[in-house]
């Protein structure tokens, strides 16, 4: 039984079609014109309990709008959606008790108070008894490596500490479903890694379901076996990141470090030469010919180092959408 299910889920926003300047404002005032923006178009997917799913797509693809429909913040224009057996937009208590939404660019903690005070407010809102709340705060604080910081006003915390405190606040009611929109936004590499480790650990310990958007591919590769890729409001891919990489890049990249210099043109027979400078060579080789070509390279040249990699997924997705836009 899926815990999140979307069927032909759609959202169209009606936006004012106003020309710039005073003239435009006056004209709009006298004769209002609107146009429809189809932010999400017939998106369908099902997520089973315990899955950690990445939600990818370029800016404006419709990720946040989808998350808002899944959490009941906005009403779908079409289709059906169910989360934890509830219709999100009804915002029933039973639903709110089972979900949480964390947005990297918004905060729910009270700026001038210590995070601990905000946690107590949250605990009261969710009807969590004091002793239970204290125990959960202690447990989550340990997992998140938070301590004395929680007694300082939130405004005095670093971005990374604040984000971890936000996560703690969002998880206090032990939701079964976590919707995370850019949870590592703006964090430095170390803080990103800590938030990531925490999420992986939390999922392992509690079996919570996670749907996560991130511009940092590192988050997605570290956490998600499955990814949904959305583009211009439509679902483009639903499956493993590996399969997405294979679909987008039917080749792999081979990087060689040679012992001896070789003349230009030497490697054209082995693949598409992306660069050849001094002892370093980068080749694109079709996946199905990889073993045979690498064996041939190793047989023919003195190779000091060899690395086989997939092209970066950001690059592949970027290329794909540029190709689509040009078509
Ligand atoms: N309240 C709104 N009113 C009108 N249009 C909106 C509204 N919210 C979103 N849109 C439009 O819907 C489309 C999808 O936006 P959305 O914020 O869901 O994208 P996103 O994938 O989350 O992008 P990003 O990665 O930049 O956050 C965009 O064209 C956006 O301008």
py3Dmol code that shows the C-alpha trace and the ligand (Angstrom):
import py3Dmol

protein = """\
ATOM      1  CA  UNK A   1       0.000   0.000   0.000  1.00  0.00           C
ATOM      2  CA  UNK A   2       1.536   3.326  -0.978  1.00  0.00           C
ATOM      3  CA  UNK A   3       1.818   5.979   1.711  1.00  0.00           C
ATOM      4  CA  UNK A   4       1.971   8.774  -0.887  1.00  0.00           C
ATOM      5  CA  UNK A   5      -0.078   8.498  -4.036  1.00  0.00           C
ATOM      6  CA  UNK A   6      -0.607  11.067  -6.762  1.00  0.00           C
ATOM      7  CA  UNK A   7      -2.848  10.345  -9.754  1.00  0.00           C
ATOM      8  CA  UNK A   8      -2.859  12.804 -12.651  1.00  0.00           C
ATOM      9  CA  UNK A   9      -2.151  15.518 -10.116  1.00  0.00           C
ATOM     10  CA  UNK A  10      -2.322  18.988 -11.658  1.00  0.00           C
ATOM     11  CA  UNK A  11      -2.114  22.599 -10.599  1.00  0.00           C
ATOM     12  CA  UNK A  12      -2.827  25.621 -12.731  1.00  0.00           C
ATOM     13  CA  UNK A  13      -2.276  29.098 -11.345  1.00  0.00           C
ATOM     14  CA  UNK A  14      -4.238  32.017 -12.726  1.00  0.00           C
ATOM     15  CA  UNK A  15      -1.905  34.987 -12.860  1.00  0.00           C
ATOM     16  CA  UNK A  16      -2.585  38.601 -13.722  1.00  0.00           C
ATOM     17  CA  UNK A  17      -1.310  39.453 -17.181  1.00  0.00           C
ATOM     18  CA  UNK A  18      -0.171  42.989 -16.526  1.00  0.00           C
ATOM     19  CA  UNK A  19       2.110  45.070 -18.726  1.00  0.00           C
ATOM     20  CA  UNK A  20       4.915  46.900 -16.933  1.00  0.00           C
ATOM     21  CA  UNK A  21       4.712  50.571 -15.922  1.00  0.00           C
ATOM     22  CA  UNK A  22       1.925  52.863 -14.834  1.00  0.00           C
ATOM     23  CA  UNK A  23       0.081  52.509 -18.144  1.00  0.00           C
ATOM     24  CA  UNK A  24       0.059  48.748 -17.714  1.00  0.00           C
ATOM     25  CA  UNK A  25      -1.250  49.066 -14.146  1.00  0.00           C
ATOM     26  CA  UNK A  26      -4.068  51.408 -15.218  1.00  0.00           C
ATOM     27  CA  UNK A  27      -5.009  49.242 -18.171  1.00  0.00           C
ATOM     28  CA  UNK A  28      -5.022  46.203 -15.916  1.00  0.00           C
ATOM     29  CA  UNK A  29      -7.216  48.042 -13.431  1.00  0.00           C
ATOM     30  CA  UNK A  30      -9.789  48.884 -16.104  1.00  0.00           C
ATOM     31  CA  UNK A  31      -9.709  45.630 -17.945  1.00  0.00           C
ATOM     32  CA  UNK A  32      -8.242  42.733 -16.051  1.00  0.00           C
ATOM     33  CA  UNK A  33      -6.506  40.072 -18.076  1.00  0.00           C
ATOM     34  CA  UNK A  34      -5.297  36.771 -16.780  1.00  0.00           C
ATOM     35  CA  UNK A  35      -3.347  33.860 -18.078  1.00  0.00           C
ATOM     36  CA  UNK A  36      -2.989  30.323 -16.806  1.00  0.00           C
ATOM     37  CA  UNK A  37       0.322  28.852 -15.687  1.00  0.00           C
ATOM     38  CA  UNK A  38       0.243  25.050 -15.703  1.00  0.00           C
ATOM     39  CA  UNK A  39       2.740  24.460 -12.871  1.00  0.00           C
ATOM     40  CA  UNK A  40       2.054  20.712 -12.487  1.00  0.00           C
ATOM     41  CA  UNK A  41       0.545  18.609 -15.262  1.00  0.00           C
ATOM     42  CA  UNK A  42      -0.982  15.175 -14.648  1.00  0.00           C
ATOM     43  CA  UNK A  43       1.777  13.860 -12.454  1.00  0.00           C
ATOM     44  CA  UNK A  44       1.327  10.297 -11.145  1.00  0.00           C
ATOM     45  CA  UNK A  45       3.500   8.314  -8.765  1.00  0.00           C
ATOM     46  CA  UNK A  46       3.215   6.089  -5.719  1.00  0.00           C
ATOM     47  CA  UNK A  47       5.678   5.872  -2.840  1.00  0.00           C
ATOM     48  CA  UNK A  48       5.705   2.997  -0.359  1.00  0.00           C
ATOM     49  CA  UNK A  49       6.415   3.387   3.370  1.00  0.00           C
ATOM     50  CA  UNK A  50      10.105   3.753   4.223  1.00  0.00           C
ATOM     51  CA  UNK A  51      11.251   4.896   0.780  1.00  0.00           C
ATOM     52  CA  UNK A  52      13.576   7.896   0.432  1.00  0.00           C
ATOM     53  CA  UNK A  53      12.787   9.503  -2.903  1.00  0.00           C
ATOM     54  CA  UNK A  54      14.588  12.407  -4.562  1.00  0.00           C
ATOM     55  CA  UNK A  55      12.537  14.973  -6.430  1.00  0.00           C
ATOM     56  CA  UNK A  56      14.601  16.624  -9.149  1.00  0.00           C
ATOM     57  CA  UNK A  57      14.024  19.224 -11.796  1.00  0.00           C
ATOM     58  CA  UNK A  58      15.298  22.578 -12.975  1.00  0.00           C
ATOM     59  CA  UNK A  59      14.069  25.864 -11.474  1.00  0.00           C
ATOM     60  CA  UNK A  60      10.357  26.396 -11.973  1.00  0.00           C
ATOM     61  CA  UNK A  61       9.746  22.722 -12.868  1.00  0.00           C
ATOM     62  CA  UNK A  62       6.929  22.356 -10.342  1.00  0.00           C
ATOM     63  CA  UNK A  63       8.609  20.654  -7.358  1.00  0.00           C
ATOM     64  CA  UNK A  64       7.515  23.077  -4.654  1.00  0.00           C
ATOM     65  CA  UNK A  65       3.995  23.246  -6.064  1.00  0.00           C
ATOM     66  CA  UNK A  66       3.782  19.448  -5.935  1.00  0.00           C
ATOM     67  CA  UNK A  67       5.070  19.395  -2.351  1.00  0.00           C
ATOM     68  CA  UNK A  68       2.511  22.043  -1.406  1.00  0.00           C
ATOM     69  CA  UNK A  69      -0.280  19.871  -2.820  1.00  0.00           C
ATOM     70  CA  UNK A  70       1.055  16.789  -1.038  1.00  0.00           C
ATOM     71  CA  UNK A  71       1.100  18.661   2.267  1.00  0.00           C
ATOM     72  CA  UNK A  72      -2.300  20.304   1.780  1.00  0.00           C
ATOM     73  CA  UNK A  73      -1.065  23.902   1.581  1.00  0.00           C
ATOM     74  CA  UNK A  74      -2.721  24.368  -1.784  1.00  0.00           C
ATOM     75  CA  UNK A  75      -5.612  22.611  -3.467  1.00  0.00           C
ATOM     76  CA  UNK A  76      -4.944  20.665  -6.675  1.00  0.00           C
ATOM     77  CA  UNK A  77      -6.716  21.885  -9.815  1.00  0.00           C
ATOM     78  CA  UNK A  78      -7.098  18.311 -10.986  1.00  0.00           C
ATOM     79  CA  UNK A  79      -6.298  14.700 -10.206  1.00  0.00           C
ATOM     80  CA  UNK A  80      -6.160  12.925  -6.879  1.00  0.00           C
ATOM     81  CA  UNK A  81      -3.686  12.797  -4.047  1.00  0.00           C
ATOM     82  CA  UNK A  82      -3.574  10.742  -0.862  1.00  0.00           C
ATOM     83  CA  UNK A  83      -0.935  10.826   1.869  1.00  0.00           C
ATOM     84  CA  UNK A  84      -1.044   8.462   4.842  1.00  0.00           C
ATOM     85  CA  UNK A  85      -4.605   7.588   3.893  1.00  0.00           C
ATOM     86  CA  UNK A  86      -5.778  11.231   4.013  1.00  0.00           C
ATOM     87  CA  UNK A  87      -6.677  13.883   1.478  1.00  0.00           C
ATOM     88  CA  UNK A  88      -4.032  16.532   2.261  1.00  0.00           C
ATOM     89  CA  UNK A  89      -6.079  19.647   1.491  1.00  0.00           C
ATOM     90  CA  UNK A  90      -8.595  18.730   4.208  1.00  0.00           C
ATOM     91  CA  UNK A  91      -5.752  19.313   6.715  1.00  0.00           C
ATOM     92  CA  UNK A  92      -7.328  16.904   9.220  1.00  0.00           C
ATOM     93  CA  UNK A  93      -5.546  16.486  12.532  1.00  0.00           C
ATOM     94  CA  UNK A  94      -4.889  12.835  11.731  1.00  0.00           C
ATOM     95  CA  UNK A  95      -3.048  14.000   8.599  1.00  0.00           C
ATOM     96  CA  UNK A  96      -1.058  16.791  10.257  1.00  0.00           C
ATOM     97  CA  UNK A  97       0.090  14.382  12.980  1.00  0.00           C
ATOM     98  CA  UNK A  98       1.612  12.123  10.341  1.00  0.00           C
ATOM     99  CA  UNK A  99       3.479  14.549   8.132  1.00  0.00           C
ATOM    100  CA  UNK A 100       6.044  17.292   8.304  1.00  0.00           C
ATOM    101  CA  UNK A 101       7.276  19.853   5.804  1.00  0.00           C
ATOM    102  CA  UNK A 102      10.693  21.463   6.046  1.00  0.00           C
ATOM    103  CA  UNK A 103      11.563  24.237   3.634  1.00  0.00           C
ATOM    104  CA  UNK A 104      15.188  25.283   3.559  1.00  0.00           C
ATOM    105  CA  UNK A 105      14.248  28.877   2.830  1.00  0.00           C
ATOM    106  CA  UNK A 106      11.603  29.259   5.538  1.00  0.00           C
ATOM    107  CA  UNK A 107      11.884  28.904   9.246  1.00  0.00           C
ATOM    108  CA  UNK A 108       9.432  27.987  11.921  1.00  0.00           C
ATOM    109  CA  UNK A 109      11.682  28.552  14.938  1.00  0.00           C
ATOM    110  CA  UNK A 110      11.115  31.837  16.778  1.00  0.00           C
ATOM    111  CA  UNK A 111      14.069  34.067  15.952  1.00  0.00           C
ATOM    112  CA  UNK A 112      14.612  35.743  19.354  1.00  0.00           C
ATOM    113  CA  UNK A 113      13.986  32.719  21.547  1.00  0.00           C
ATOM    114  CA  UNK A 114      16.117  29.663  22.200  1.00  0.00           C
ATOM    115  CA  UNK A 115      15.148  26.749  19.981  1.00  0.00           C
ATOM    116  CA  UNK A 116      14.190  24.765  23.102  1.00  0.00           C
ATOM    117  CA  UNK A 117      11.320  27.190  23.729  1.00  0.00           C
ATOM    118  CA  UNK A 118      10.036  26.738  20.186  1.00  0.00           C
ATOM    119  CA  UNK A 119      10.229  22.953  20.630  1.00  0.00           C
ATOM    120  CA  UNK A 120       8.031  23.238  23.748  1.00  0.00           C
ATOM    121  CA  UNK A 121       5.496  25.317  21.824  1.00  0.00           C
ATOM    122  CA  UNK A 122       5.474  22.686  19.077  1.00  0.00           C
ATOM    123  CA  UNK A 123       5.085  19.895  21.618  1.00  0.00           C
ATOM    124  CA  UNK A 124       2.050  21.682  23.097  1.00  0.00           C
ATOM    125  CA  UNK A 125       0.525  22.243  19.631  1.00  0.00           C
ATOM    126  CA  UNK A 126       0.848  18.535  18.846  1.00  0.00           C
ATOM    127  CA  UNK A 127      -0.368  17.498  22.304  1.00  0.00           C
ATOM    128  CA  UNK A 128       2.867  15.718  23.214  1.00  0.00           C
ATOM    129  CA  UNK A 129       3.170  15.200  26.998  1.00  0.00           C
ATOM    130  CA  UNK A 130       6.148  17.047  28.579  1.00  0.00           C
ATOM    131  CA  UNK A 131       8.079  13.934  29.566  1.00  0.00           C
ATOM    132  CA  UNK A 132       7.725  12.405  26.107  1.00  0.00           C
ATOM    133  CA  UNK A 133       8.744  15.698  24.483  1.00  0.00           C
ATOM    134  CA  UNK A 134      11.848  16.003  26.681  1.00  0.00           C
ATOM    135  CA  UNK A 135      12.873  12.453  25.800  1.00  0.00           C
ATOM    136  CA  UNK A 136      12.397  13.019  22.068  1.00  0.00           C
ATOM    137  CA  UNK A 137      14.260  16.342  22.155  1.00  0.00           C
ATOM    138  CA  UNK A 138      17.189  14.673  23.924  1.00  0.00           C
ATOM    139  CA  UNK A 139      17.220  11.789  21.447  1.00  0.00           C
ATOM    140  CA  UNK A 140      17.017  13.963  18.340  1.00  0.00           C
ATOM    141  CA  UNK A 141      19.536  16.471  19.734  1.00  0.00           C
ATOM    142  CA  UNK A 142      21.984  13.618  20.199  1.00  0.00           C
ATOM    143  CA  UNK A 143      21.458  12.356  16.652  1.00  0.00           C
ATOM    144  CA  UNK A 144      21.867  15.880  15.308  1.00  0.00           C
ATOM    145  CA  UNK A 145      24.853  16.651  17.545  1.00  0.00           C
ATOM    146  CA  UNK A 146      23.098  19.630  19.080  1.00  0.00           C
ATOM    147  CA  UNK A 147      23.659  20.670  22.682  1.00  0.00           C
ATOM    148  CA  UNK A 148      24.086  24.030  24.346  1.00  0.00           C
ATOM    149  CA  UNK A 149      23.211  25.802  21.081  1.00  0.00           C
ATOM    150  CA  UNK A 150      19.572  24.992  21.761  1.00  0.00           C
ATOM    151  CA  UNK A 151      19.637  27.331  24.781  1.00  0.00           C
ATOM    152  CA  UNK A 152      20.841  30.306  22.727  1.00  0.00           C
ATOM    153  CA  UNK A 153      18.476  32.597  20.771  1.00  0.00           C
ATOM    154  CA  UNK A 154      18.022  31.151  17.301  1.00  0.00           C
ATOM    155  CA  UNK A 155      19.354  34.335  15.671  1.00  0.00           C
ATOM    156  CA  UNK A 156      22.753  33.597  17.226  1.00  0.00           C
ATOM    157  CA  UNK A 157      23.093  30.164  15.624  1.00  0.00           C
ATOM    158  CA  UNK A 158      25.038  29.378  12.485  1.00  0.00           C
ATOM    159  CA  UNK A 159      22.993  28.439   9.423  1.00  0.00           C
ATOM    160  CA  UNK A 160      23.923  24.759   9.867  1.00  0.00           C
ATOM    161  CA  UNK A 161      22.952  24.733  13.552  1.00  0.00           C
ATOM    162  CA  UNK A 162      19.696  26.482  12.729  1.00  0.00           C
ATOM    163  CA  UNK A 163      18.835  23.991  10.018  1.00  0.00           C
ATOM    164  CA  UNK A 164      19.455  21.093  12.389  1.00  0.00           C
ATOM    165  CA  UNK A 165      17.276  22.771  15.032  1.00  0.00           C
ATOM    166  CA  UNK A 166      14.574  23.269  12.369  1.00  0.00           C
ATOM    167  CA  UNK A 167      14.715  19.554  11.602  1.00  0.00           C
ATOM    168  CA  UNK A 168      14.421  18.720  15.280  1.00  0.00           C
ATOM    169  CA  UNK A 169      11.344  20.958  15.585  1.00  0.00           C
ATOM    170  CA  UNK A 170       9.813  19.366  12.500  1.00  0.00           C
ATOM    171  CA  UNK A 171      10.319  15.817  13.782  1.00  0.00           C
ATOM    172  CA  UNK A 172       9.178  16.208  17.363  1.00  0.00           C
ATOM    173  CA  UNK A 173       5.736  14.732  16.665  1.00  0.00           C
ATOM    174  CA  UNK A 174       7.380  11.674  15.023  1.00  0.00           C
ATOM    175  CA  UNK A 175       5.797  12.087  11.593  1.00  0.00           C
ATOM    176  CA  UNK A 176       5.700   9.063   9.304  1.00  0.00           C
ATOM    177  CA  UNK A 177       6.187  11.168   6.171  1.00  0.00           C
ATOM    178  CA  UNK A 178       8.840  13.864   5.721  1.00  0.00           C
ATOM    179  CA  UNK A 179       8.603  16.385   2.907  1.00  0.00           C
ATOM    180  CA  UNK A 180      11.897  18.235   2.647  1.00  0.00           C
ATOM    181  CA  UNK A 181      12.307  21.128   0.233  1.00  0.00           C
ATOM    182  CA  UNK A 182      15.994  22.043  -0.104  1.00  0.00           C
ATOM    183  CA  UNK A 183      16.905  21.061   3.469  1.00  0.00           C
ATOM    184  CA  UNK A 184      20.599  21.776   2.901  1.00  0.00           C
ATOM    185  CA  UNK A 185      20.175  25.094   1.099  1.00  0.00           C
ATOM    186  CA  UNK A 186      23.097  27.415   1.729  1.00  0.00           C
ATOM    187  CA  UNK A 187      24.904  25.039   4.083  1.00  0.00           C
ATOM    188  CA  UNK A 188      28.632  24.468   3.777  1.00  0.00           C
ATOM    189  CA  UNK A 189      29.872  21.062   2.668  1.00  0.00           C
ATOM    190  CA  UNK A 190      30.366  19.745   6.225  1.00  0.00           C
ATOM    191  CA  UNK A 191      26.988  20.873   7.476  1.00  0.00           C
ATOM    192  CA  UNK A 192      25.381  19.399   4.349  1.00  0.00           C
ATOM    193  CA  UNK A 193      27.021  16.054   5.035  1.00  0.00           C
ATOM    194  CA  UNK A 194      25.862  16.089   8.670  1.00  0.00           C
ATOM    195  CA  UNK A 195      22.246  16.811   7.728  1.00  0.00           C
ATOM    196  CA  UNK A 196      22.431  14.068   5.114  1.00  0.00           C
ATOM    197  CA  UNK A 197      23.850  11.526   7.577  1.00  0.00           C
ATOM    198  CA  UNK A 198      21.156  12.441  10.051  1.00  0.00           C
ATOM    199  CA  UNK A 199      18.392  11.922   7.495  1.00  0.00           C
ATOM    200  CA  UNK A 200      19.776   8.541   6.459  1.00  0.00           C
ATOM    201  CA  UNK A 201      20.062   7.498  10.097  1.00  0.00           C
ATOM    202  CA  UNK A 202      16.578   8.783  10.916  1.00  0.00           C
ATOM    203  CA  UNK A 203      15.082   6.858   8.008  1.00  0.00           C
ATOM    204  CA  UNK A 204      16.881   3.668   9.097  1.00  0.00           C
ATOM    205  CA  UNK A 205      15.814   3.964  12.712  1.00  0.00           C
ATOM    206  CA  UNK A 206      12.201   5.020  12.234  1.00  0.00           C
ATOM    207  CA  UNK A 207      11.258   3.709   8.790  1.00  0.00           C
ATOM    208  CA  UNK A 208       9.914   7.178   7.931  1.00  0.00           C
ATOM    209  CA  UNK A 209       9.157   7.936   4.286  1.00  0.00           C
ATOM    210  CA  UNK A 210      11.066  10.875   2.815  1.00  0.00           C
ATOM    211  CA  UNK A 211      10.437  12.941  -0.309  1.00  0.00           C
ATOM    212  CA  UNK A 212      13.267  15.371  -0.803  1.00  0.00           C
ATOM    213  CA  UNK A 213      14.154  18.103  -3.256  1.00  0.00           C
ATOM    214  CA  UNK A 214      17.688  19.406  -3.486  1.00  0.00           C
ATOM    215  CA  UNK A 215      19.863  21.266  -5.901  1.00  0.00           C
ATOM    216  CA  UNK A 216      22.843  19.469  -4.414  1.00  0.00           C
ATOM    217  CA  UNK A 217      23.185  16.217  -6.270  1.00  0.00           C
ATOM    218  CA  UNK A 218      25.310  14.947  -3.381  1.00  0.00           C
ATOM    219  CA  UNK A 219      22.170  14.871  -1.209  1.00  0.00           C
ATOM    220  CA  UNK A 220      20.299  12.851  -3.774  1.00  0.00           C
ATOM    221  CA  UNK A 221      23.071  10.348  -4.486  1.00  0.00           C
ATOM    222  CA  UNK A 222      23.735   9.844  -0.768  1.00  0.00           C
ATOM    223  CA  UNK A 223      20.119   9.362   0.248  1.00  0.00           C
ATOM    224  CA  UNK A 224      17.855   8.334  -2.598  1.00  0.00           C
ATOM    225  CA  UNK A 225      17.729   5.080  -4.484  1.00  0.00           C
ATOM    226  CA  UNK A 226      14.769   6.347  -6.445  1.00  0.00           C
ATOM    227  CA  UNK A 227      14.324   9.705  -8.120  1.00  0.00           C
ATOM    228  CA  UNK A 228      11.420  11.493  -9.737  1.00  0.00           C
ATOM    229  CA  UNK A 229      12.466  13.975 -12.384  1.00  0.00           C
ATOM    230  CA  UNK A 230       9.992  16.696 -13.282  1.00  0.00           C
ATOM    231  CA  UNK A 231      10.280  19.163 -16.119  1.00  0.00           C
ATOM    232  CA  UNK A 232       7.786  21.890 -17.045  1.00  0.00           C
ATOM    233  CA  UNK A 233       5.282  20.334 -14.676  1.00  0.00           C
ATOM    234  CA  UNK A 234       5.466  16.852 -16.178  1.00  0.00           C
ATOM    235  CA  UNK A 235       7.023  13.716 -14.783  1.00  0.00           C
ATOM    236  CA  UNK A 236       9.980  12.799 -16.926  1.00  0.00           C
ATOM    237  CA  UNK A 237      11.517   9.881 -15.050  1.00  0.00           C
ATOM    238  CA  UNK A 238      10.571   7.646 -12.144  1.00  0.00           C
ATOM    239  CA  UNK A 239      13.207   5.105 -11.199  1.00  0.00           C
ATOM    240  CA  UNK A 240      16.724   4.662  -9.943  1.00  0.00           C
ATOM    241  CA  UNK A 241      19.323   7.359 -10.270  1.00  0.00           C
ATOM    242  CA  UNK A 242      21.500   4.763 -11.959  1.00  0.00           C
ATOM    243  CA  UNK A 243      18.903   4.098 -14.635  1.00  0.00           C
ATOM    244  CA  UNK A 244      18.426   7.824 -15.146  1.00  0.00           C
ATOM    245  CA  UNK A 245      22.177   8.232 -15.616  1.00  0.00           C
ATOM    246  CA  UNK A 246      22.213   5.340 -18.081  1.00  0.00           C
ATOM    247  CA  UNK A 247      19.282   6.737 -20.025  1.00  0.00           C
ATOM    248  CA  UNK A 248      20.758  10.200 -20.189  1.00  0.00           C
ATOM    249  CA  UNK A 249      24.326   9.075 -20.827  1.00  0.00           C
ATOM    250  CA  UNK A 250      24.707   5.962 -22.949  1.00  0.00           C
ATOM    251  CA  UNK A 251      28.456   6.417 -22.515  1.00  0.00           C
ATOM    252  CA  UNK A 252      30.926   6.517 -19.635  1.00  0.00           C
ATOM    253  CA  UNK A 253      33.898   8.744 -19.119  1.00  0.00           C
ATOM    254  CA  UNK A 254      37.359   7.162 -18.932  1.00  0.00           C
ATOM    255  CA  UNK A 255      40.224   9.213 -17.519  1.00  0.00           C
ATOM    256  CA  UNK A 256      43.742   7.987 -18.146  1.00  0.00           C
ATOM    257  CA  UNK A 257      47.099   9.051 -16.886  1.00  0.00           C
ATOM    258  CA  UNK A 258      49.822   7.831 -19.226  1.00  0.00           C
ATOM    259  CA  UNK A 259      53.411   7.080 -18.486  1.00  0.00           C
ATOM    260  CA  UNK A 260      54.602   8.344 -21.882  1.00  0.00           C
ATOM    261  CA  UNK A 261      53.451  11.224 -24.049  1.00  0.00           C
ATOM    262  CA  UNK A 262      51.455  10.169 -27.111  1.00  0.00           C
ATOM    263  CA  UNK A 263      50.838  12.107 -30.330  1.00  0.00           C
ATOM    264  CA  UNK A 264      47.490  13.830 -30.882  1.00  0.00           C
ATOM    265  CA  UNK A 265      44.944  11.590 -32.577  1.00  0.00           C
ATOM    266  CA  UNK A 266      46.247   8.413 -30.884  1.00  0.00           C
ATOM    267  CA  UNK A 267      43.040   7.808 -28.918  1.00  0.00           C
ATOM    268  CA  UNK A 268      40.396   8.515 -31.540  1.00  0.00           C
ATOM    269  CA  UNK A 269      40.031   4.819 -32.264  1.00  0.00           C
ATOM    270  CA  UNK A 270      39.042   4.180 -28.634  1.00  0.00           C
ATOM    271  CA  UNK A 271      36.258   6.716 -28.130  1.00  0.00           C
ATOM    272  CA  UNK A 272      35.382  10.390 -28.345  1.00  0.00           C
ATOM    273  CA  UNK A 273      38.415  12.301 -27.098  1.00  0.00           C
ATOM    274  CA  UNK A 274      37.151  15.014 -24.734  1.00  0.00           C
ATOM    275  CA  UNK A 275      40.604  16.220 -23.843  1.00  0.00           C
ATOM    276  CA  UNK A 276      44.210  15.164 -24.310  1.00  0.00           C
ATOM    277  CA  UNK A 277      46.774  17.268 -22.533  1.00  0.00           C
ATOM    278  CA  UNK A 278      50.230  16.009 -21.706  1.00  0.00           C
ATOM    279  CA  UNK A 279      49.861  12.706 -19.861  1.00  0.00           C
ATOM    280  CA  UNK A 280      46.136  13.158 -19.175  1.00  0.00           C
ATOM    281  CA  UNK A 281      43.431  11.849 -21.531  1.00  0.00           C
ATOM    282  CA  UNK A 282      39.634  11.936 -21.141  1.00  0.00           C
ATOM    283  CA  UNK A 283      37.531   9.725 -23.396  1.00  0.00           C
ATOM    284  CA  UNK A 284      33.809   9.072 -23.810  1.00  0.00           C
ATOM    285  CA  UNK A 285      33.195   5.396 -24.493  1.00  0.00           C
ATOM    286  CA  UNK A 286      29.801   3.745 -25.170  1.00  0.00           C
ATOM    287  CA  UNK A 287      28.774   1.627 -22.176  1.00  0.00           C
ATOM    288  CA  UNK A 288      28.533  -1.633 -24.116  1.00  0.00           C
ATOM    289  CA  UNK A 289      32.088  -1.271 -25.463  1.00  0.00           C
ATOM    290  CA  UNK A 290      33.659  -0.178 -22.222  1.00  0.00           C
ATOM    291  CA  UNK A 291      35.301  -3.447 -21.113  1.00  0.00           C
ATOM    292  CA  UNK A 292      36.734  -4.234 -24.505  1.00  0.00           C
ATOM    293  CA  UNK A 293      38.105  -0.705 -25.103  1.00  0.00           C
ATOM    294  CA  UNK A 294      39.595  -0.374 -21.620  1.00  0.00           C
ATOM    295  CA  UNK A 295      41.304  -3.759 -22.048  1.00  0.00           C
ATOM    296  CA  UNK A 296      42.686  -2.586 -25.410  1.00  0.00           C
ATOM    297  CA  UNK A 297      43.975   0.681 -23.882  1.00  0.00           C
ATOM    298  CA  UNK A 298      45.652  -1.152 -21.028  1.00  0.00           C
ATOM    299  CA  UNK A 299      47.200  -3.651 -23.469  1.00  0.00           C
ATOM    300  CA  UNK A 300      48.635  -0.993 -25.720  1.00  0.00           C
ATOM    301  CA  UNK A 301      49.772   1.848 -23.408  1.00  0.00           C
ATOM    302  CA  UNK A 302      51.680   2.103 -20.155  1.00  0.00           C
ATOM    303  CA  UNK A 303      48.875   3.451 -17.929  1.00  0.00           C
ATOM    304  CA  UNK A 304      49.767   4.965 -14.548  1.00  0.00           C
ATOM    305  CA  UNK A 305      46.169   5.565 -13.467  1.00  0.00           C
ATOM    306  CA  UNK A 306      42.720   4.833 -14.873  1.00  0.00           C
ATOM    307  CA  UNK A 307      39.334   5.994 -13.694  1.00  0.00           C
ATOM    308  CA  UNK A 308      35.891   5.207 -15.092  1.00  0.00           C
ATOM    309  CA  UNK A 309      33.051   7.531 -14.135  1.00  0.00           C
ATOM    310  CA  UNK A 310      29.565   8.583 -15.121  1.00  0.00           C
ATOM    311  CA  UNK A 311      29.363  12.149 -16.337  1.00  0.00           C
ATOM    312  CA  UNK A 312      27.960  14.353 -13.521  1.00  0.00           C
ATOM    313  CA  UNK A 313      24.166  13.993 -13.374  1.00  0.00           C
ATOM    314  CA  UNK A 314      23.653  17.779 -13.136  1.00  0.00           C
ATOM    315  CA  UNK A 315      25.461  18.102 -16.441  1.00  0.00           C
ATOM    316  CA  UNK A 316      23.320  15.357 -18.013  1.00  0.00           C
ATOM    317  CA  UNK A 317      20.060  16.868 -16.810  1.00  0.00           C
ATOM    318  CA  UNK A 318      21.171  20.324 -17.953  1.00  0.00           C
ATOM    319  CA  UNK A 319      22.078  18.949 -21.396  1.00  0.00           C
ATOM    320  CA  UNK A 320      18.780  17.094 -21.661  1.00  0.00           C
ATOM    321  CA  UNK A 321      16.708  20.192 -20.949  1.00  0.00           C
ATOM    322  CA  UNK A 322      18.790  22.340 -23.264  1.00  0.00           C
ATOM    323  CA  UNK A 323      18.220  19.767 -26.015  1.00  0.00           C
ATOM    324  CA  UNK A 324      14.466  19.752 -25.283  1.00  0.00           C
ATOM    325  CA  UNK A 325      14.289  23.538 -25.327  1.00  0.00           C
ATOM    326  CA  UNK A 326      16.143  23.689 -28.665  1.00  0.00           C
ATOM    327  CA  UNK A 327      13.939  21.002 -30.274  1.00  0.00           C
TER     328      UNK A 327
END
"""
ligand_1 = """\
31
LIG
N 1.502 31.115 -6.341
C 1.835 31.080 -7.620
N 1.208 31.853 -8.518
C 1.529 31.825 -9.830
N 2.476 31.025 -10.356
C 3.144 30.226 -9.512
C 2.873 30.211 -8.108
N 3.700 29.308 -7.529
C 4.460 28.781 -8.518
N 4.133 29.327 -9.710
C 4.713 28.999 -11.015
O 4.619 27.610 -11.198
C 5.788 27.060 -11.806
C 6.412 26.007 -10.908
O 6.960 26.618 -9.739
P 7.583 25.803 -8.518
O 7.901 26.783 -7.444
O 6.675 24.677 -8.169
O 8.912 25.226 -9.165
P 10.166 24.498 -8.492
O 10.404 23.274 -9.296
O 9.922 24.318 -7.036
O 11.317 25.557 -8.750
P 12.602 25.971 -7.871
O 13.570 24.848 -8.002
O 13.057 27.207 -8.561
O 12.100 26.200 -6.462
C 6.679 28.264 -12.082
O 6.447 28.687 -13.392
C 6.207 29.301 -11.085
O 6.450 30.605 -11.548
"""
view = py3Dmol.view(width=600, height=400)
view.addModel(protein, "pdb")
view.setStyle({"model": 0}, {"cartoon": {"style": "trace"}})
view.addModel(ligand_1, "xyz")
view.setStyle({"model": 1}, {"stick": {}})
view.zoomTo()
view.show()
